[in-house]
């Protein structure tokens, strides 16, 4: 539970720092700075996550959570290089000491890749791309990571903030110790700030 509280405090501090910096610097009126996803040189900082818990009359089950932070930069008016970290875990429950290892276990992942936005200078844009994901913790045996194809849609709420919905499907670069090639499906909803 301490890890969830710590991560929540870090995210809130980042948000308040960003808001304070934006308020101290004079910014042009909304009419002069149109709502758009981005253009060459724009940086996007995103956050997403979830928390859930299964319940059972037989067992005390843990809370599951996931938090993701990503940073992207428009290299051109359409291509964005993006990287970040995604952490997942469980808190509480009867089996807290018996955490799984390997693919699918609560772990910290690092990722990076290239995205293509179809209409980034408008209010809403579909994007697609590919990313490499590497599991950093709770590994079991050799692991070369995954390549995940991503598709999403991002819409501008204001000149600085936007929301996104994203899904992806990936395949492991090598078979695991059980001679199985791992596949992964990801989906998320989150917020991105433009700098």
Residue pairs with C-beta under 8 A, 6 or more apart in sequence:
1 63
1 91
1 92
3 89
3 91
4 51
4 63
4 65
4 91
7 67
7 87
11 47
11 67
11 69
14 45
14 47
18 45
18 193
22 160
27 33
27 159
30 158
30 159
33 159
34 159
35 123
35 156
35 157
35 158
35 159
36 120
36 121
36 122
36 123
36 156
36 159
37 117
37 119
37 120
37 121
37 122
37 123
37 124
37 125
37 154
37 156
37 162
37 194
38 44
38 74
38 80
38 117
38 120
38 121
38 194
39 74
39 77
39 120
39 121
40 74
40 75
40 76
40 77
41 73
41 74
42 73
42 74
42 194
42 195
43 71
43 72
43 73
43 74
43 194
43 195
44 70
44 71
44 72
44 73
44 74
44 80
44 82
44 162
44 192
44 193
44 194
44 195
45 69
45 70
45 71
45 192
45 193
45 195
46 68
46 69
46 70
46 71
46 72
46 84
46 164
46 190
46 191
46 192
46 193
47 67
47 68
47 69
47 70
47 190
47 191
47 192
48 67
48 68
48 164
48 188
48 189
48 190
48 191
49 65
49 66
49 67
49 68
49 190
50 65
50 66
50 188
51 63
51 64
51 65
51 66
52 63
52 64
52 65
53 61
53 62
53 63
53 64
54 61
55 61
59 93
59 94
60 92
60 93
60 94
61 93
61 94
62 90
62 91
62 92
62 93
62 95
62 96
63 90
63 91
63 92
63 93
64 88
64 89
64 90
64 106
65 88
65 89
65 90
65 91
66 86
66 87
66 88
66 89
67 86
67 87
67 88
68 84
68 85
68 86
68 87
68 188
68 190
69 84
69 85
70 82
70 83
70 84
70 111
71 82
71 83
71 84
72 80
72 81
72 82
72 83
72 115
72 192
73 80
73 81
73 82
74 80
74 120
75 81
77 120
77 121
78 116
78 117
78 118
78 120
79 114
79 115
79 116
79 117
80 114
80 115
80 116
80 117
80 127
80 129
81 112
81 113
81 114
81 115
82 112
82 113
82 114
82 115
82 129
82 131
83 110
83 111
83 112
83 113
84 110
84 111
84 112
85 108
85 109
85 110
85 111
86 108
86 109
86 111
87 107
87 108
87 109
88 106
88 107
89 106
89 107
90 96
90 99
90 106
99 105
99 106
99 138
100 106
100 138
101 138
101 139
101 140
102 138
102 139
102 140
102 141
102 143
102 176
103 135
103 140
103 143
103 172
103 176
103 182
103 184
105 138
105 140
106 138
107 135
107 136
107 137
107 138
107 139
108 135
108 136
108 137
109 133
109 134
109 135
109 136
110 133
110 134
110 136
111 131
111 132
111 133
111 134
111 148
112 131
112 132
113 129
113 130
113 131
113 132
113 148
113 150
114 129
114 130
114 131
115 127
115 128
115 129
115 150
116 127
116 128
116 129
117 125
117 126
117 127
117 154
118 125
118 126
118 127
118 128
119 125
119 126
120 127
123 155
123 156
124 153
124 154
124 155
124 156
125 153
125 154
125 155
126 151
126 152
126 153
127 150
127 151
127 152
127 153
127 154
128 149
128 150
128 151
128 152
129 149
129 150
130 147
130 148
130 149
130 150
131 147
131 148
131 150
131 168
132 145
132 146
132 147
132 148
133 145
133 146
133 147
133 148
133 170
133 184
134 143
134 145
135 143
135 145
140 176
140 177
141 176
141 177
142 174
142 176
142 177
143 172
143 174
143 176
144 172
144 173
144 174
145 172
145 173
146 170
146 171
146 172
146 173
146 182
146 184
147 170
147 171
147 173
148 168
148 169
148 170
148 184
148 186
149 168
149 169
149 170
150 166
150 167
150 168
151 166
151 167
151 168
152 164
152 165
152 166
152 167
153 164
153 165
153 166
154 162
154 163
154 164
154 192
155 162
155 163
155 164
156 162
157 163
159 194
160 193
160 194
161 191
161 192
161 193
161 194
162 191
162 192
162 194
163 189
163 190
163 191
163 192
164 189
164 190
164 191
164 192
165 188
165 189
166 186
166 187
166 188
166 189
166 190
167 185
167 186
167 187
168 184
168 185
168 186
168 187
169 183
169 184
169 185
169 186
170 183
170 184
170 185
170 186
171 181
171 182
171 183
171 184
172 181
172 182
172 183
172 184
174 181
175 181
176 182
